[in-house]
Amino acid sequence: MMYQRAPSDLTETSLHGTIMSVIAMVSVSTLFLLETKAYFSTTLGTDLSLHNNDDDQRIQLNFDITMMDLPCEHAQVDVYSSVGFEKNVTSNIVKYPVDEDGVRQRFEARDWHQNDVELWDPAVPETINDLHVDGEDAISLNGESFPYALKQFPFLFVKFYTNDCNNCKDLAPTWEALGEVVTDTSMHIVDEYMEGKDMDSYEYSDDEYEAAVNHMAPVLVTKFSCSMYPDICKSQGIRQYPTMRIYVDGEAKGDFNGHRTVMELAHWLAHIEAEHREPGELKMQKVVEHATERTVRNEEEKEWNDALAGYRSPWGSWNITKHPGCQVTGHVLVDKAPGKFLIHAQSYGHDIAAQMTNLSHIVHHFSFGDTEAQAHIIDQGLSGMPSGFASSLHPMDGNVYVTGELHQAYHHHLRVIATEFGEGNILKWTRERVERVYRILQNSQLSTYRSHIVPEAKFSYDMSPIAMSYLQESRSWYDYLTGVLAIIGGTFTVMGMMDSGLSNLLKKKPRYY
């Protein structure tokens, strides 16, 4: 037999043997429980590997950013990468206007492509030179006459422009035609007034008559060059060209952003006048009538303009604030290649004033990958996960980036590291049950632009070629069984050796006489 049992008459029960047996049983039981607990628990191991892009060539970029001083109609999202680009991305993106106090409006802003907005009046076929043959009706203001006009004229309509603005050049004939319509209306008003007072027009000089026309004008149509007087335009907060702004009693009351036609401009001015003049003082309706005679070519167009007159009201977007903002939120799909995500000022119908563009922004959220997978990994609270792991998935959240000087904007440089979670044996055979999130190593720098370049909020990203894997590892059954047998055999072996040693120490030695 392999294991033999000693006869009972050769064994001896002792106190220290009993104690050692109890200790052995307690040790075996404790170690058995610990081994069983370890078998049913998992550990979080780590592994490094080359990032595999074969499963999906694109990745979701999630963002929620408030542009503190950029209106929604100018906030454009572009995505560039080494394999392609997308400009003016609108799919899966929502824009909310933010007022100058930082309060988000409840309505969504229109994504203003402006392809459906007329940038000049097709009913004005003349060139600007043809219209200037009999003089300029849209008065040119300078640095001295502009503040004078603000004080002297209760209704002042100003077109702010620059010499190199193509949209301003396209609008010039329409604006001059509006000036002609207002001048003709004023002349009719003056003539009617003189007829009512039995006044002889020959008693007054041309200068006196012109002064009377300007004084009786429902609104003074003017233009102001921001190329020649940039400081005044800066003080007025002009951010784009052309800007068509109405001043009432020296205060700015709104910018026109509708169809750039004489009829549309006249209707808008009539609504602005109705808000600030008593019913018996209204004059702009006569301008609308003269504009109809000037631009409406047939009876059908006249009926159409009359039908739309009730809808031409000063929209909320026409009411300006000093610093309107925009919250841009959503997601875009980007290539898994070095690229950049941009939010910048762009307009189809305006030239942006580079020196007045402020790209200060608040990052509420910015991350890559599936947001549900991020939340699931964080909620699991896996033991062994490095400290700060959750925040590394979106390290920019809550950060505010304010530019204190002109021609500046923040550039964010991001290294994106794929991080996978799964069971150790699963990663070897299949990737269907693996959850993947993306950690971000972020660095932000304040960049300075040249005076003629419009700043942009730039998020440059680069996918790391190395992927980190966190493996939930558990022990196999044969490891557990081997451990249990080792505990039993090792415990009794050790205890037997200790018992034998104590027996030899405690055994009485014989005396010799």
Secondary structure, DSSP 8 states (H G I E B T S, - for coil): --S----GGG----HHHHHHHHHHHHHHHHHHHHHHHHHHS-EEEEEEEE---SS-SEEEEEEEEEETT--GGGEEEEEEETTEEE-S--TTEEEEEE-TTS-B-SS-------TTS-SS-TT--S-HHHHTTT--SSEEE-TTHHHHHHHH-SEEEEEEE-TT-HHHHHHHHHHHHHHHHHHHHHHHHHHHHHHHTT--GGGS-HHHHHHHHHHH-SSEEEEEETTT-HHHHHHTT--EESEEEEEETTEEEEE--S--SHHHHHHHHHHHHHHHS-GGG--HHHHHHHHHHHH--SHHHHHHHHHHGGG----GGGS--SS-EEEEEEEEEEESSSEEEEEEE--SS-EE-GGG----EEEEEEEES-HHHHHHHHHHT-TT--TTHHHHTSTTTTEEE---STTEEEEEEEEEEEEEEEEHHHHHH-STT-EEEEEEEEEEEEEE--TTS--EEEEEEEE-SEEEEEEEE---HHHHHHHHHHHHHHHHHHHHHHHHHHHHHHS------
